[in-house]
Amino acid sequence: MSVTTVRLQPEVESGLEAMADKLNRSKNWLVNQAIREFVARQEQEQSRWSETLTAMASVAQGKVVSGQAVHAWLESWGSPNELPPPKAGK
């Protein structure tokens, strides 16, 4: 495990110490947990942004399905004449 030095504002440090005491955890554990969660959220946000850009490009290329086609497909679920999923245009 590597070591990283972090400068904390006094109020953050006192809050960290209080939380560590309350949870009976080390400050190191709390900082690692907070950073781990932050990194995971940022990775998820980047992934969602990438998916959004891909979806926007698909729409710009006309690769869409009409709402009417989707509703017809959904309404056919469970019936003897269930429709296949609608396909995007182009």
N, C-alpha and C positions, 0 to 999 in steps of 0.2 A: 504494500500500500504506500502511495506517495504522500508527501507532506506538502500542504499549501497553507500559506499564511494569509489571514484575512483580517483587515482592520474593521472593527465594528464601532458604530457610534455608541456612546455610553448607555443610552436608553435601550438599544438593541441588546447590548451585552447584559444589562440587568434583567431584561425580559427573558433572555436565553437562560441565564442562571436560575431564575425563578421557575421557568418551565422545566428545566432539567431536574430541579429539586422536586417539583410537584409530580413529575412522571417517573422519578427515580431512575433517570437515564443520564448518561454523560452528555456534556455539551457537544462533544465530538459526534455522538450518535445522532443528536438532534440536527446538527448542521448537515451531516451526511444525508439524513432522511429528507431534509428540506431541499437540498440540492438535487438529490435523486428525483424527487417529485417534480421539481422545476424543469429539469432536463427532459423528463418523460412528457410533460405538458407541452414543452416547446417542440419536441419531435412530433407529437401528435398534431400540433397546430401547423407545422410545416407540411406534414403529410396531407392534411385536409386542404391546405392552400394549393398544393400540387394537384390534388384531385379536382378542386374547383376550377383551376386553369385548364385542365384536360377536358372537363365537362363543358366549359365555355367554348373551347375550340371545337368540340363536337357539335355544339349548337350552331356555331358560326358556319360550319360545313353542312348544315342541314340534317345532321344525324339526330333526328328527334322522332318521337312517337306521339301521335295525336292523343289528346285526352279521351276522345271518343273511342279510339281503339283500345286504350287501356281499360276504360270502363266496361266495354263490351267483353273484354277478356276476363276481367274480374267477375262480372256477373255470370259468366259461363262456368265458373269454378263449381265443381261438385255435380254438374249436370251431365247427362249422357252425351251431350254434344259440346264438351269442353273445348274451347278454342286454344290453339297454340299461342305462346306469348307473342305479342306484336313485335315486328322488327322495325328498326329505325330506317328512315328514308335515306337515300343515296348510299 
